[in-house]
Amino acid sequence: MRVGVCSSGGHLSTIRLRDVAGAGRHHEALDLFRHALCHSEPFLSISSILPSAILSAAALSLSPAAAQLHSLALKSGLLPADPFVLTALLSAYSRLRLLPLACRLFDDVPSSAAPTSAFNALISGHALAPVSSPAVLALFCRMRREAVPFDDVTLLALLPAAPPAAIPPLHGVAFRAALASVSSVSNCLLSCYSRVGAVDFARQLFDEMPDHRKDRISWNAMISCYAQNGLAHQVLDLFDTMEHSASVEPDAVTLIGVLSSCAYLGARSIGRKIENYISQKPSFDSNTHLKNALISLHVRCGDLARARKIFDEMPHRTIVSWTAMIAGYGMHGHGEEALRLFDKMIEAGIRPDGIAMVSVLSACSHGGMADKGMWYFSSMKTLYGVVPSREHYACVVDLLGRAGQLKEAWELIESMPVEPDGPIWGALLGACKIHKNVELAELAFEHVIELEPTNVGYYVLLSNIYSDAGRLDGVARVRAIMRQRGLKKGPGCSYVDHKGKVHLFMADDHSHPQAKNIYEMVLRLEAMVTNDSEIYGNKRKENLPLTGFHSEKLAIAFGLLNTEAGAEIVVIKNLRVCEDCHQFMKMVSQVVPLLLQMRLWSGHMKLGQRFLWKPVLSVPHTVVDVQKLDVVFLEIDSLLEHIYTKYVSEVLRHQVFRMRNVDLLLYYYNLTDSAA
């Protein structure tokens, strides 16, 4: 085989092989390569056709073929001198999950001979690994030490795999290299800030992007950032801005993020508006993911009939579709219907997964079907191959607890093959509240605060248990513990969706524009439900600030003031409804012609949820001082080295990245003294 300048015939063969491989016809590409080897076309350079053949072998998962091509490259003297062959081999071994071979090949290359593309290939390989590796950051630090130039491809591979503390410094490096203005890099940074919960940084970056560079991916990244961090209001506001000021049309990803936020807030009018928009787009109307999001929206807003209609009209249903509908019936107390739908899912040949079984067990719990729930729990491993996890045990503890079988629930926890977590002990604590078992509640509380000492909900639950039992000493003790630990109960709030806007109410809230009329309506309703017409007049004569009104009462009054007679009012609340308000709503529903729905909003801080990491640095919007950049960016590389060193030490100690030092955050040219 000759290695030299390609003739026109050799050039055409090279182009054809690249085109075939680029089109995904990898078998044909390897056949062309084999033909070229066998027939020895004059002046055909093997270096021009070998990279395409290597990548085709990797695409077909042919490890032996990649190894043979590697051997051919060595015999032809192409390694390590040829950057294209070297990069192709590194990419191939990375795709084939043979990362140690890629690293060994890369280590044999002299530092001065390793091109940017080779570094990019190996960084991408480490980024594809199922477990994050400190080698990703080490490779980039090596590039910086050896003055190897990096490009946007480097950052796109590096950023998603970098530890959280390294993202702001990498942002600074990208800014210094004039790569932060590249749309793909900006969008990647948005996603990375979202991943670590740095919402403010993400929004500042988004706002600083020129409008002509904000493509659909940029808007989707920012919407997803808000949605993933529980900021549903901001999602709707940003979507409204996108509709009225942006030059891009929303796609399925956009609408799924917005629909999830509508379900989160109970914003049905906005959700229905999006549903109408989807129905007018044939490509959207057949999108299974969008249909699943619509089912979840209507389920969480209490419209099971509409959710079922969408479900029945779907030409193709996934396990997500079935699970969403089963969970919907279960959360609204229709346990029998949930189980019937589960049976239909099995008949349709859909094998349930762990999430589907959680929905089934939860439906049995809310429907009071303890025996059926225990049967599903005991047989789900043998029938469906689903190994019970902590989530399943939490459902069963809740199931037994609601049924009054507290002893059995305790024994189940004691016999678990894995250590019980916070939600499991929390389920037992909640059952003790229902059945007023103070002694067992104290035991459950001791366990749960060891696991989640900052979860305020558990303290409030035990305090309420003491209060129901008349144990004021216990209430005082719990409150003292909360004060000692600096814990405060979050305020109760209620939402009402009206004409595309979500109205928020707090207890004794006078900030709403209709506050005066709302409070007058609450007084009139109380007079009606108690059949005491003097209540309204007496309270008005007192001329004192109106206090003692829970948020759900204000929300109901607002709904009555702004809807027609007989209309449906949906109130979403973040905390449990107290007995007084529960009785109030029952009586109002009887004396006022309305259909009232109360939905417990899970909120962003639900029991057992792990909190996302939040940045502690507050960086105001400012103009970048280039003179400061020249000084500070000299410290960025050492900062990255410092982060990498801490990263490796943490990985070696814990086998998982647990970076705690958030003071290492750097944004543009803000560098903390402790990090330096």
C-alpha positions in Angstrom: 0.0 0.0 0.0 1.4 3.3 -1.0 1.3 6.4 1.2 1.7 9.5 -0.9 -0.1 12.3 -2.7 -3.6 11.2 -3.8 -4.4 11.1 -7.4 -7.8 12.1 -8.6 -9.0 8.5 -8.4 -7.7 8.1 -4.8 -9.2 11.4 -3.9 -12.6 10.3 -5.2 -12.4 7.0 -3.2 -11.6 9.0 -0.1 -14.5 11.3 -0.6 -16.9 8.4 -1.3 -15.8 6.5 1.8 -16.2 9.6 4.0 -19.7 10.3 2.6 -20.8 6.7 3.1 -19.6 6.6 6.7 -21.1 10.0 7.4 -24.4 8.8 6.1 -24.4 6.0 8.7 -23.9 3.2 6.1 -21.0 1.7 8.1 -21.1 -1.8 6.7 -20.7 -0.4 3.2 -17.9 1.9 4.4 -16.0 -1.1 5.8 -16.5 -2.9 2.5 -15.1 0.0 0.5 -12.1 0.1 2.9 -11.5 -3.6 2.4 -11.8 -3.2 -1.4 -9.3 -0.3 -1.3 -6.8 -2.4 0.6 -7.2 -5.4 -1.6 -6.9 -3.6 -4.9 -4.2 -1.1 -4.0 -5.3 2.0 -5.8 -2.3 4.0 -7.0 -1.3 6.9 -4.7 -4.3 6.3 -2.4 -3.2 7.5 1.1 -4.2 5.1 3.8 -4.2 8.0 6.2 -7.1 9.6 4.3 -9.4 6.5 4.5 -8.4 4.9 7.8 -10.2 7.4 10.2 -13.5 6.7 8.5 -13.0 3.0 8.7 -12.1 3.2 12.4 -15.2 5.2 13.3 -17.4 2.9 11.3 -16.0 -0.1 13.2 -16.8 1.7 16.5 -20.3 2.6 15.3 -21.0 -1.1 14.7 -19.5 -2.1 18.1 -16.8 -4.1 16.4 -14.0 -4.0 18.9 -11.8 -6.6 17.1 -12.0 -4.6 13.9 -11.0 -1.4 15.7 -8.0 -3.2 17.2 -7.0 -4.5 13.7 -7.2 -1.1 12.3 -5.1 0.2 15.2 -2.5 -2.4 14.3 -2.6 -1.3 10.7 -2.0 2.3 11.7 1.0 1.3 13.7 2.5 -0.8 10.8 1.9 2.1 8.4 3.8 4.5 10.7 0.8 6.8 11.2 0.9 6.8 15.0 1.4 9.0 16.8 2.2 11.5 14.0 -1.2 11.5 12.2 -3.7 13.6 14.2 -6.7 12.3 12.3 -5.9 8.7 12.8 -5.0 9.3 16.5 -8.3 11.2 17.1 -10.3 8.5 15.3 -8.8 5.8 17.5 -9.4 7.7 20.7 -13.0 8.3 19.7 -13.5 4.7 18.7 -12.2 3.3 22.0 -14.3 5.8 24.0 -17.4 4.8 22.1 -16.6 1.1 22.6 -16.4 1.7 26.4 -12.7 0.8 26.2 -11.5 3.9 27.9 -8.4 2.3 29.5 -7.1 1.5 26.0 -7.8 5.1 24.9 -5.9 6.4 27.9 -3.0 4.1 27.2 -2.8 5.2 23.6 -3.0 8.9 24.6 -0.2 8.5 27.2 2.1 7.1 24.5 1.8 10.4 22.6 4.5 13.0 23.3 3.0 16.1 24.9 4.0 18.3 22.1 2.4 16.0 19.5 -1.1 15.7 21.0 -3.5 18.0 19.1 -6.6 19.7 20.4 -8.8 17.1 18.6 -7.1 14.3 20.5 -7.7 16.0 23.9 -11.3 16.6 22.8 -11.8 12.9 21.9 -10.5 11.7 25.3 -12.4 14.3 27.3 -15.6 13.2 25.5 -14.7 9.6 26.3 -14.5 10.4 30.0 -17.7 12.4 29.8 -19.5 9.4 28.4 -18.5 7.2 31.3 -21.4 6.2 33.6 -19.5 7.5 36.6 -18.0 11.0 36.7 -14.2 10.8 36.6 -11.7 13.4 37.9 -9.7 12.7 34.8 -12.0 15.0 32.8 -10.8 18.1 34.7 -7.2 16.7 34.8 -7.1 16.5 31.0 -8.2 20.1 30.7 -5.7 21.3 33.3 -3.0 19.4 31.3 -4.1 21.3 28.2 -3.7 24.5 30.0 -0.3 23.6 31.4 1.0 22.5 28.0 -0.5 25.5 26.2 -2.6 23.3 23.9 -5.4 25.5 22.5 -8.9 24.5 23.3 -12.1 25.2 21.4 -15.9 25.1 21.8 -15.9 21.3 21.2 -13.6 21.0 24.3 -16.0 23.0 26.5 -19.1 21.2 25.2 -17.5 17.9 26.2 -16.0 19.2 29.5 -18.8 21.3 31.1 -21.5 18.6 31.5 -18.9 16.2 33.2 -17.2 18.8 35.3 -17.8 19.0 39.1 -20.1 21.8 40.2 -17.4 24.0 41.7 -15.5 24.0 38.4 -18.4 25.3 36.3 -18.0 29.1 37.1 -14.2 29.0 36.6 -14.7 27.2 33.3 -17.2 29.9 32.4 -14.5 32.5 33.1 -12.0 30.6 30.9 -14.6 30.5 28.1 -15.2 34.2 28.5 -11.5 34.9 28.3 -11.1 32.8 25.2 -14.1 34.6 23.5 -16.0 31.3 23.5 -18.7 32.2 25.9 -20.4 34.1 23.1 -20.8 31.0 21.0 -24.4 29.9 21.2 -23.7 26.2 21.8 -21.3 27.1 24.7 -23.8 29.6 26.2 -26.6 27.0 26.1 -24.4 24.4 27.6 -23.5 26.7 30.5 -27.2 27.4 31.0 -27.8 23.7 31.4 -24.8 23.2 33.7 -25.9 26.1 36.0 -29.4 24.5 36.0 -27.9 21.1 37.0 -26.2 22.5 40.1 -29.2 24.8 41.1 -27.4 28.1 40.3 -30.6 29.7 38.9 -29.5 33.3 39.3 -26.3 32.7 37.5 -28.2 31.0 34.6 -30.7 33.9 34.3 -27.9 36.5 34.3 -26.1 34.6 31.6 -29.4 34.3 29.6 -30.2 38.0 30.0 -26.7 39.0 28.8 -27.0 37.0 25.6 -27.9 39.2 22.6 -31.4 38.5 21.3 -30.1 37.4 18.0 -28.1 34.6 19.7 -31.0 33.3 21.8 -32.2 30.3 19.8 -34.8 27.8 20.7 -32.3 25.8 22.7 -31.4 28.9 24.8 -35.1 29.5 25.7 -35.6 25.8 26.4 -32.5 25.6 28.6 -33.7 28.6 30.7 -37.3 27.2 31.0 -35.9 23.8 32.0 -33.7 25.5 34.5 -36.6 27.1 36.2 -38.8 24.0 36.0 -36.2 21.6 37.4 -35.6 23.9 40.3 -39.3 24.2 41.2 -39.7 27.8 40.0 -43.0 27.3 38.1 -44.0 31.0 38.2 -40.8 32.0 36.5 -41.4 29.3 33.8 -44.8 30.8 32.9 -43.4 34.3 33.0 -40.5 33.4 30.7 -42.8 31.5 28.3 -45.0 34.6 28.1 -42.0 36.6 27.2 -40.9 34.1 24.6 -44.4 34.2 23.0 -44.5 38.0 22.8 -41.0 39.0 22.2 -38.9 36.2 20.8 -38.5 35.3 17.2 -38.5 31.6 17.8 -41.4 29.2 18.0 -41.8 26.8 20.9 -41.1 23.2 20.2 -42.2 20.0 22.1 -39.4 20.4 24.7 -40.6 24.0 25.4 -44.2 22.9 25.9 -43.4 19.9 28.1 -41.5 22.2 30.5 -44.4 24.7 30.5 -47.0 22.0 31.0 -45.1 20.5 33.9 -45.1 24.0 35.5 -48.8 24.4 34.8 -49.5 21.1 36.6 -47.2 22.2 39.4 -49.2 25.4 40.0 -52.6 24.1 38.9 -52.6 26.7 36.1 -55.3 25.0 34.1 -56.2 28.0 31.9 -52.7 28.3 30.6 -52.5 24.5 30.2 -55.7 24.5 28.2 -54.3 27.3 26.0 -51.2 25.2 25.3 -53.4 22.2 24.7 -55.3 24.1 22.0 -52.0 25.2 20.5 -50.8 21.6 20.4 -54.0 20.4 18.7 -53.4 22.9 15.8 -50.0 21.4 15.1 -50.2 17.9 13.5 -46.6 17.2 14.5 -47.3 18.1 18.1 -50.6 16.4 18.3 -49.0 13.0 17.6 -46.2 13.5 20.1 -46.4 10.9 22.9 -44.4 13.0 25.4 -46.7 16.0 25.0 -49.7 13.8 25.5 -48.2 12.4 28.7 -47.5 15.9 29.9 -51.2 16.8 29.2 -52.4 13.8 31.1 -50.3 14.8 34.1 -51.6 18.3 33.9 -55.3 17.3 33.9 -54.7 14.7 36.6 -53.0 17.1 39.0 -55.7 19.7 38.3 -58.4 17.1 39.1 -59.9 16.7 35.7 -59.7 13.0 35.4 -62.3 12.8 32.6 -60.2 15.0 30.3 -57.1 13.1 31.2 -58.7 9.8 30.4 -60.1 11.1 27.1 -56.5 12.1 26.0 -55.3 8.7 27.2 -57.9 6.8 25.3 -57.3 8.7 22.1 -53.5 8.1 22.1 -52.5 5.8 19.2 -49.4 4.7 21.1 -49.1 4.5 24.9 -45.9 4.1 26.8 -45.3 3.0 30.3 -45.3 6.7 31.3 -48.8 7.1 29.8 -50.2 4.2 31.8 -48.4 5.2 35.0 -49.6 8.8 34.8 -53.2 7.7 34.5 -53.0 5.0 37.2 -51.3 7.5 39.6 -54.1 10.0 38.8 -56.9 7.7 39.8 -54.9 6.7 42.9 -54.3 10.2 44.1 -57.9 11.1 43.8 -59.1 8.1 45.7 -60.3 6.0 42.8 -58.3 2.9 43.8 -60.5 0.3 42.1 -60.3 2.2 38.7 -56.6 2.5 39.1 -56.2 -1.3 39.5 -58.5 -2.0 36.6 -56.4 0.2 34.4 -53.3 -1.6 35.7 -54.8 -4.9 34.7 -55.4 -3.5 31.2 -51.8 -2.4 31.0 -50.7 -5.9 31.8 -53.1 -7.3 29.1 -51.6 -4.8 26.6 -48.2 -6.4 27.1 -46.7 -3.5 29.0 -44.4 -4.7 31.7 -44.6 -2.5 34.9 -41.5 -0.9 36.3 -40.7 0.3 39.8 -42.5 3.7 39.3 -45.7 1.9 38.0 -45.7 -0.3 41.1 -45.3 2.8 43.3 -48.4 4.2 41.7 -50.3 0.9 42.3 -49.3 0.7 45.9 -50.2 4.3 46.5 -53.6 3.8 44.8 -54.3 0.9 47.2 -53.2 3.1 50.1 -55.4 6.0 49.2 -58.3 3.7 48.4 -58.2 1.8 51.7 -57.4 -1.5 50.0 -54.7 -2.8 52.4 -55.1 -6.5 51.4 -54.8 -5.9 47.7 -51.8 -3.6 48.3 -50.0 -6.2 50.4 -50.7 -8.8 47.6 -49.2 -6.6 44.9 -46.2 -5.8 47.2 -45.5 -9.5 48.0 -45.9 -10.7 44.4 -44.4 -7.8 42.3 -40.9 -9.4 42.3 -42.1 -12.9 41.1 -44.8 -11.6 38.7 -43.1 -8.5 37.2 -39.5 -8.8 38.2 -39.6 -5.5 40.2 -37.4 -5.7 43.3 -38.9 -3.7 46.2 -37.1 -0.5 46.8 -37.3 2.1 49.6 -40.1 3.9 47.7 -42.2 0.7 47.7 -41.6 0.1 51.4 -42.6 3.7 52.1 -45.9 3.1 50.2 -46.6 -0.1 52.2 -45.8 1.5 55.5 -48.3 4.3 54.5 -50.8 1.6 53.4 -50.6 -0.3 56.7 -50.6 2.9 58.7 -53.8 4.3 57.1 -55.4 0.9 57.8 -54.5 1.2 61.5 -52.0 -1.6 61.4 -49.3 0.3 63.1 -47.7 -2.7 64.7 -47.4 -4.5 61.3 -45.9 -1.3 59.8 -43.3 -1.2 62.5 -42.4 -4.9 62.0 -42.1 -4.3 58.2 -39.6 -1.5 58.8 -37.6 -3.7 61.2 -37.5 -6.6 58.7 -36.4 -4.5 55.7 -33.3 -5.8 53.8 -32.1 -2.2 53.4 -31.8 0.7 55.9 -35.1 2.7 56.0 -34.8 6.3 54.9 -36.6 9.5 55.9 -39.8 9.0 53.8 -40.4 5.5 55.4 -40.1 6.8 58.9 -42.1 9.9 57.9 -44.9 7.6 56.6 -45.1 5.9 59.9 -45.1 9.3 61.7 -48.0 10.4 59.5 -49.9 7.2 60.4 -49.4 7.9 64.1 -51.0 11.3 63.5 -54.1 9.7 62.0 -54.5 7.1 64.8 -53.1 9.4 67.6 -50.4 7.0 68.7 -48.0 9.3 70.6 -45.6 6.6 71.8 -44.9 5.1 68.4 -44.7 8.7 66.9 -41.9 9.5 69.3 -39.9 6.5 68.2 -40.5 7.3 64.5 -39.5 10.9 65.1 -36.2 9.9 66.7 -35.3 7.9 63.6 -36.4 10.4 61.0 -34.6 13.4 62.4 -31.4 11.4 62.5 -31.7 11.1 58.7 -33.3 14.5 57.9 -32.6 16.8 60.8 -33.5 20.0 58.9 -36.9 18.8 57.5 -39.3 21.1 59.2 -42.4 19.0 58.2 -41.5 16.2 60.6 -41.2 18.6 63.6 -44.6 20.1 62.8 -46.1 16.7 62.5 -45.0 15.6 65.9 -46.1 18.9 67.4 -49.5 18.4 65.9 -49.6 14.8 67.4 -48.8 16.2 70.8 -51.4 18.9 70.4 -54.1 16.4 69.5 -53.3 14.4 72.6 -53.3 17.5 74.8 -49.6 17.2 75.5 -48.7 20.8 75.6 -45.3 20.0 77.2 -44.5 18.0 74.1 -45.5 20.9 71.8 -43.3 23.2 73.8 -40.4 20.8 73.6 -40.6 20.4 69.8 -40.8 24.2 69.4 -37.7 24.6 71.6 -35.8 22.1 69.5 -36.8 23.9 66.3 -35.6 27.3 67.8 -32.4 25.7 68.9 -31.7 24.3 65.4 -32.8 27.5 63.6 -35.8 25.8 61.9 -39.0 27.7 61.0 -42.2 26.4 59.6 -42.8 27.5 56.0 -45.9 29.7 55.5 -49.1 28.1 54.2 -50.2 29.4 50.9 -53.0 28.7 48.4 -53.2 29.2 44.6 -56.1 29.9 42.3 -55.8 30.1 38.5 -58.0 32.8 37.0 -57.9 33.9 33.4 -54.3 32.7 32.8 -52.9 34.2 35.9 -52.1 32.3 39.1 -53.2 34.2 42.3 -51.3 33.5 45.5 -52.7 33.9 48.9 -51.1 33.7 52.4 -52.8 33.6 55.8 -54.1 37.1 56.7 -52.9 38.4 53.4 -54.0 41.9 52.6 -51.8 42.5 49.6 -54.2 41.4 46.9 -55.9 44.3 44.9 -59.3 42.8 45.8 -58.4 42.3 49.5 -61.2 44.4 50.9 -63.9 42.5 48.9 -62.2 39.1 49.6 -62.4 39.6 53.4 -66.0 40.8 53.2 -66.8 37.7 51.2 -65.2 35.5 53.8 -67.2 37.1 56.6 -70.4 36.7 54.7 -69.6 33.0 54.0 -68.8 32.4 57.7 -72.1 33.9 58.6 -73.9 31.7 56.1 -72.3 28.4 57.2 -72.8 29.1 60.9 -76.3 30.5 60.3 -75.3 33.5 62.4 -75.9 36.7 60.6 -74.5 38.8 63.4 -70.9 37.7 62.8 -70.5 39.9 59.7 -72.0 42.9 61.4 -70.1 42.6 64.6 -66.7 42.2 63.0 -67.3 45.1 60.7 -68.3 47.3 63.7 -65.1 46.4 65.6 -63.1 48.2 62.9 -60.0 46.2 63.8 -57.5 44.5 61.4 -59.0 41.2 60.1 -56.8 38.4 61.3 -57.1 34.6 61.7 -58.0 33.9 58.1 -56.2 31.0 56.5 -55.1 31.2 52.9 -57.6 28.7 51.5 -60.6 30.7 52.8 -59.2 33.8 51.0 -58.6 31.7 47.8 -62.2 30.4 47.9 -63.6 33.9 48.4 -61.5 35.2 45.5 -62.8 32.4 43.3 -66.4 33.2 44.2 -65.9 36.9 43.5 -64.5 36.3 40.0 -66.4 33.3 38.6 -70.0 32.7 37.6 -72.5 30.8 39.7 -71.9 27.0 39.5 -68.4 27.4 38.2 -65.6 25.1 39.3 -63.0 26.5 41.6 -59.7 24.7 42.0 -57.6 25.7 45.0 -54.0 24.4 45.3 -52.4 24.4 48.8 -48.9 23.6 49.9 -49.8 22.3 53.4 -52.5 20.1 54.8 -55.9 21.7 55.3 -56.8 22.2 59.0 -60.1 20.8 60.3 -61.7 24.2 60.6 -61.0 25.1 57.0 -62.1 21.6 55.9 -65.5 22.0 57.6 -65.7 25.5 56.2 -65.3 24.3 52.7 -67.8 21.4 53.1 -70.4 23.9 54.4 -69.7 26.4 51.7 -70.1 23.8 49.0 -73.5 23.0 50.4 -74.8 26.6 50.6 -73.1 28.0 47.5 -73.7 26.6 44.0 -70.1 25.8 43.1 -67.9 22.8 42.4 -64.9 23.1 44.8 -61.7 21.1 44.4 -58.8 21.2 46.9 -55.5 19.8 45.8 -52.5 19.4 48.0 -49.6 21.0 46.2 -46.5 18.9 46.7 -44.4 22.0 46.6 -40.6 22.1 46.0 -39.7 20.8 49.5 -41.5 17.6 49.9 -40.7 15.0 52.5 -37.6 13.1 51.8 -36.5 15.3 48.9 -32.9 16.1 48.6 -32.1 19.8 48.3 -30.2 21.0 45.3 -27.0 22.7 45.8 -27.4 26.5 45.8 -24.7 29.1 45.2 -23.8 31.4 48.1 -22.2 34.1 46.0 -24.4 37.0 44.9 -23.1 38.5 41.7 -24.9 41.7 40.6 -25.3 42.5 36.9 -22.2 44.6 36.0 -20.0 45.6 33.1 -16.9 43.4 32.9 -13.7 45.3 33.7 -11.1 44.0 31.2 -8.2 45.3 33.2 -9.3 43.2 36.1 -9.6 40.2 33.8 -5.9 40.4 33.0 -5.0 40.0 36.6 -7.6 37.6 37.8 -7.4 35.1 34.9 -3.9 34.4 35.8 -5.4 32.7 38.9 -8.0 30.7 37.1 -5.7 27.9 36.0 -4.4 27.5 39.6 -8.0 27.6 40.8 -8.9 24.7 38.5 -5.9 22.8 39.7 -7.0 23.4 43.2 -10.5 22.2 42.5 -9.2 19.1 40.7 -7.0 18.3 43.7 -9.9 18.5 46.1 -12.0 16.6 43.6 -9.6 13.7 43.4 -9.2 13.5 47.2 -12.9 13.4 47.7 -13.4 10.7 45.1 -10.7 8.6 46.6 -12.2 8.9 50.1 -15.9 8.6 49.3 -16.0 7.0 45.8 -18.4 9.8 44.8 -18.0 13.5 44.3 -19.1 15.4 47.4 -17.6 18.8 46.9 -18.7 21.1 49.7 -16.6 24.2 49.4 -18.9 26.5 47.5 -16.6 29.4 48.2 -14.6 28.1 45.2 -17.3 29.7 43.0 -16.0 32.1 40.4 -18.2 34.1 38.1 -16.4 36.2 35.5 -13.8 38.0 37.6 -15.1 37.5 41.1 -12.6 35.3 43.0 -13.0 34.7 46.7 -10.0 34.9 49.0 -10.7 31.5 50.5 -10.5 29.8 47.1 -7.2 31.4 46.2 
